Amino acid sequence: MAWIEQRRRRHYVIARVDGVKCLGPSYAERADAELFVRLVDLVGWDAAQDFVEQEQPPSTGAQRSLRERAVAAGAIDDPMALPITDPALPAPPGREPSGVSVGELVRRHIEARPARAGTLRQYRSNVRDHVDPYFGDLDAAYVIRQGHPLAEGTSAKDVVSWRAWLSQQPVLTAAGRPTGRTLSDKTIKNVMSLVASAYETARADDFCPLVSVNPVTGMAPTRTAPDEVEREFLSPRQFRDLYSHAVQHYQAFLLFLALTGLRWGEAAGLRVRDVTLSPEEGRPYLEVRTALKRVKGGTVLGLLKSRAARRRLTIPYALVPVIEQAIEGKDLDKQVFTSPQGRRLHHGNVTRNLTRAISRARAAGSDLPDFTLHGLRHSCAAWLLSAGRTPYQVSRQLGHETEATTQKYYGHLVRSEFDANADALQESLQQAGWDLSTHVPVDVEATPADADLAELDLREIIGDEEEGLADAA
């Protein structure tokens, strides 16, 4: 039996052969290591090793992939997926074969899309992890929407069963250890939407449509209504308890999160050049235009894509000395908040320190609830709404695309204001009118220093409402 161990940033395949522990090849991508493990189960350790050790043809400048080597050695027929479909099963009635597997259909769609390199890597990873293991070399035309009596005993696979299989797949850490959670509905929706787009592209091809129907359209899970979920937040007194029991180095960062409402990625990616403590006019402010995004092997700093997320915020006076101390002696392109060693903040390290601070505060008698770093963003929103700020004003602070987003997540916090709203509306009929404009939007534009940064989709930023918190490494 073979297994995978992560050492630094490589995934090593290890097996016990005749009672002896053998170290196999290593891969940068865990999916490739998992493929090798499956090859070991299929053809044995020695034969799988032969695929890796094959000499490369001198005419090829690029190294052949593990899949291509396996095909050359005759272990598998399809270079894009391991064979899973039983060749003895007949085709579904009324379906003409497309000649490509489900995985190959999606890969063709991915390679033709104009997307950033990081996005393309994520798409390919989704196919390797969530499409190939289920469909294998099944012809793309043999996928049906749901089980049907006429499809029984054939090679057809239905989307409903695939969706159920996805919902049971575990979420793994970067080291490949199960987190105890399964794929979220959003992840499943993203994967199924990608496959649905690939089918739609293949179906609408002007020259030669590969498939006649799109069985995946409309089958992705609907997202649960976030406004029905109670958001976690702290009272100002509870935050004081947390702050007083946190490690001194992280106290400033926690205070910054609570008093600005920034997402984790936005706060951790804030650069010195984005902070203006001594403006010529007005109060100190910061410009939110970049964010850290966690990728395999580390983090990247990118430019926020959403215009609502790229915003200018006034800095509370209490944060000015905190930020002054944090940026002292740093270059303009360095992050404002860093680790004790001066490197970029790591989400897992900050989370572990937060958990320990909660435990210490509880031991001292505090009633702190269970919450995450993102709970400080919710706390900021709750404090603003409790102070009488409107959902529109809070949406500008948090960088929501519309006021409806703020109302969806925090609407239950302002329901007590409905009576006052009714009185205000009645009073307005007795007056000539009122001015509802309480905010002048400021578009934070990119600067020359941002030229080398990739644009990041807001949904990809760690800490966004649409994302669960990233797994601690």
N, C-alpha and C positions, 0 to 999 in steps of 0.2 A: 504494500500500500504506500502511495506517495502523498506527501503533504507539502505545504508552502510555509516558508519562514521569511520574514522581512528582516534584512540586515542593512541598516542605513536606508538607502533609497533603492535597493535592489530586492527583487523577490526570488528567492532560491527554492528550487524544487529538491526535496530530500525524500529518500525512500529507504526502507529496510529490506535488503536483498540477502536471502540465506542467513538471516540473523545479523548481518553487518549493515551499519548505517552508511548510506552512500550519498554523497553530495552531487547533485545534478547541475544543470545549467541555471543561470540567473537571467531575469528579465526586468526591464524598467517598468513594464505594465503588468499588473497583476493578472489581467485577462489572458495574457500570453502564457503566464505560468500555469494558470488553470487549464488552458488548452493542452499544455504538455502533460499535466496530471491525467487528463482524460485520454490522451494518447497512451500513457503508461497503462491505464486500465484496459485499453483496447488491444494493444499489441505487446505489452510487456516492457520492462525497464530497458533491457539491452537494445531492443529494436527502436524504442523511442530515442535512446541516446544516439543511435546511428543516424537518425534524421538530423540531429543537431550537428554532428561531426562530419557531415558530407562536405566534400570539397566544392567550392564555388566555381562555376564555369569561368574561365579567364575572360570571356567576351563580355560578361556582365559587370558593369561598374558598381551596381548596388547589391547588397547582400540579400539573398532570398529569405523570405519570411519563413517562420516555422510551418505555417500552413502550406506554403509552396513546396517546402522540403518533404512534408508528409505526403503530398500528392505525388511528387517525383518518386518517392519510395513505394508508392502503391498502397499506402495505409488508408487513405481516404480518396474519394472521387471528386469532391467539391472543394476547391481551395478556400472557400469562404465559410464553410461550416462542416462540422462533423456529421457523418451520415446517421440520421435518426429514423427516417421514414422507411417502413418495411416495403421493399420492392415488390413483394408478393401481393400487396393490396392494390385493388383497381382504382382508377381515377374516379372522382365524384361524377355522377351523371350530369351531362350537359356542360361540362367544363373542359375547355381545350387547354392543354398545357402552354405555359408562357415561355418555358425554357430557362427560367431563372428562379433561384430560390428566393424566399422571403427576404433573407438577409442581403442577398445580392441586389434585389430590387431597391431596398432602402439605401444601400451603399451607393448605387448609381445616382440616386436622388441627392444624397449628401454631397457627393463630389461635384455635382452640377450647381450647387447653391452658392451664391456669393455671401460667405460668412467669415467671421474672424477665425483665426487659427484655433483659439481656445474653444470656441463654439463647435467647430468641426471635430475637435478631439472629443468633446462631450458627446456629440452625436454618434461618433464611431464607438465610443465606450458603451453607449446605450444599446447599440446593436449587438456588440459582443456579449454584454452581460444579460440582456433582457429579451433579445430576439433569437439569436442563434441557439442558445441552450434549449429553447422550447420548440422552435420550428425546424431546426436542423437544416437538411437539404430539401425540405418540402417545397414543391413547386408553388410559386406565389399565387397561381390561379386556383389552387386547391384549398385556399382559406375561405371559410364560410362564416356568416355572421353568428349563427348559433346552431346548436345541434338540431339535426333533422332526421326523420326515419329513413329517408332516401339516401342519406350520407353514411348510415351505419354500415360497417364492414368495408368502407373505402378508406383512402388515404387522407380524407379531408380532416382538417382541424379547425375548430371554431374559435372565434374571438372571445366569446363569453368564458370559455374554459381558460384561455390564455390570461384574461383579466383576473380571474380567480387565482391563477398560478402566480401572477405578479404580486397580488396582495399578500401572499404568504412568503415572499422572498425576504431574507434578512438584510438589514442594513449593516455594512461592515465598516470598520475603521480603516485608516490607511494601512495599518499593519495586517488587515484581513481578519480581525477578530470581530465576532458578532456583537452588536451593541445591545441586543435584546429587543430591538424594534424591527418592524417590517417596513417595506416601502410605503411612503406616504401616498395619499390619493393624488397629490400634485405631481409627484414623480411618475406615478403610473399614467397620469393624464399626459405628461410631457412625452413619455415614450410612445404611447398610443397615438398621440397627435402627430408625431414624427412619421410613424408608419402609415397613418392615414394620408398624410401629405404625399408620401412616396407613391402610394397606390393611386392617388388622384393624378399625379404627374404621369404615371404609366398609363392610366386609363385615357387621359386626354392627349396623348401623343398624336401629333398630326400625321406622322408617316406610318407608324405601325404600332397601335396600342397593344401593350403586352397583356393587359387584363381588361375584362369587359365590365367588371363591377368593382366597387370599393367596399369591402366588407367591414372596414374599421371605422368608417365615418359615423359619428354619433355614438360610438360605443365606449368612449372614455368615461371614467367616473365623473359625476358632477361634483363640484367642490362644495364642501359643507359650508353653511352660512357662518362666517366668522362672528357676526353680530349676535349669534346665539351662544357664543362662548364667552365666559367671563374672563376678561383680561387680567393678568396678574399685575398688581402694583402695590407700592409701599406708601404708607402715610409719611409725612415729613418726620415724625418722631421715630418711626421704624427705620427710615433711612439714616437718621442720626446714629441709631444703635449700630447699623451696619458699618457706617463710616468709621466710627470710633474703634471697631474691632477688626478693621481691615489692615493688611500690611501697609506700612507707611508709603511705600513706593507706589502702590496702586490706589491710594486714597484720592489723589488728584484726578485720576482717570475716572473713577466712579463718580466723583462730584461733577465732573465735566459731562458725563452721560446723563446724569439726572437733571442738570440745569440747562441742557441744550436739546435733549431728545433725539440726538443723532443716532443713526443705526450703528451697529458695531463696526462694520466696514468703513463707514464714513468717518467715525471718530478715530479709528486706528490708522486710517490713511491720511488724516489731516496733516498737511505740511506746514512748515514754518512760514513759507511764502504766502500761505492762504490766510494768515492771521494779521490783522492791522490793529495794533494796540494804541497807536498815537495818530489818528487820522487828522487831516487838516480841519475838517468840520465834522461835527456829530460825535457819537459815542464809538468806542472800540467795537470792531465787528470781525467776523470771520466769513470766508467764502467757502461754501461746501460745493466742491466740483470734482473731487477724486474720492476713491474708496479702495480699500484692500479687498481682494477676492482670493479665497483659498483655492488653490489648484493642486493637482498631484505633484508632490515634491516641494511645495512651498506656497508662497503667496505672490500675487502680482498687484501692482498699483495701476488702476485704470481711471479713465475719465467717465464720469457719470453720463449716461445717455439721456435720461429723462430731464426735460426742462424744469419740471416741478422739483426734482431732486436737487438740481443745481441752483442753489439759493444763497442769499446773504442774510446772516443772522447777527443781531446785536448781542454782544457779549455781556452777560451780567457782571456788574462791578465786582462781585465776590470772586469771579473767576480770573480777573485780570492779574493779580499777583500770582495765582496758581500757574497761569500760562506763561507769565514772565519767567518764573523759575524753571518751567519745563523746557523752554526754548533757549535758555541761556547758553551761549557758546556753540549753538548748532548752525549748520549751513541751511540756506533757504530751502533746499530740496529734501532735507531730513524730516522725518515724522516728528510731530510735536510730542507725542507720547510714545515711549519706547520701553523695552524690557530693562531690568536692572543692568544688563550687560550692554545696553545701548543699541540693541537690534530691534527689528520690527516686533510689535506685540504679537503673541501667539494666543489664539482664542482659547486653546486648552489650558494654557498656564494661567490666564486671567480667570477662567472659569473655576479652576481648582482653588485659587486663592479666594474667590468669592464664596465657594462652598465652605471653606475653612472659616472664613469670617462669619458666616451665618451660624456655624456650629459654636464658635466662641461667644457670639452674641446671645444665643439661646442658653448656653451654659451660665451666662451672667444674668439670666432672667428675662431676656427680650422675647417678645411674641412674634418674631420674624416668621413669615410663611415661607413655604418652598417657592422659589422663583429663580429665574435665570437672568443673565445680563440684559436680555431684551426687556425684562420687567422694569428696568430703569427708564426705558423709553416710554413704556405705558405709564409709569409714575409721573413723568414729566407732563404727559397729556392730561392725566387726571388732575394734577395740581393746577394746570392752566384753566381747565374747565371749571374746577371748583372755585377759582378766583374770578369767574365771570367772563372769561374770554370765550368768544363764539367759536363754534366748530370750524368756521372759515378761517379765523385767525390761527387756530391751533393747526389746521391743515397746512398753512404756510410755514409754520415753525417745523413741523415734522417732515415736510417735503412730500406730502400726499399729492397725487395727481389731481384729485378733485375733493371738494368738501364732503362728497358722498362717502368717500373712503373713511374719513374721520368719523362721520356719523355711523358708519357700519361697525366700526371697531369700538367706539367710545360713546355711542348714542345713549346707552343706559345711564351714563354719568350725568347727563344733562336733562333727563326727563323731569326732574324736580323743578326745572326752570320753565316748564310749559305754562304754568299759571301766570308767571310774570310775562311770558310772551303774549298771552291772551290780553292781559291788561295793557301792554304796550301797543298792541294792534288797535285796541279800542281807542286808546288815547290818540293814536295817529290820525283817526278820522276827524278829530276835533282840531287838528293843526293843519297848517298849509302843506306839510310833508316833512320828511326827514332824509338825510344823506346816509345811504347804506355803505358807501365806500369807506372801509376802515383800513385798507392796505393797498399800497402801491407796489405791484410786482417789480422785482429787480432781476433781470436776466443776467446770471453770472456767466460771462463768456470765457472761452478758453484763452489762455495766454501763450506766448511763444514757448514758455517752459513746459507746456502741456503737449507739445507737438509730437513727442514720441510715445504718448500714452494711448492705449487702445480704449475705445468707447466700451463701457460696461452697461449691460442691460440691468436696470434696477432690480429685476427679479433675481439676478444672479448674486446680489450682494448679501453676504452673511449678515443676518439680523433683520432682514426685511420681513414684513408681515407675511409675505407670500412664501417665505422660506422658513423651515424649522432651523433651529440653531445647529451649526455644524458640529459634527462629532469631534470630541476631543481626541487628539492624536495620542 
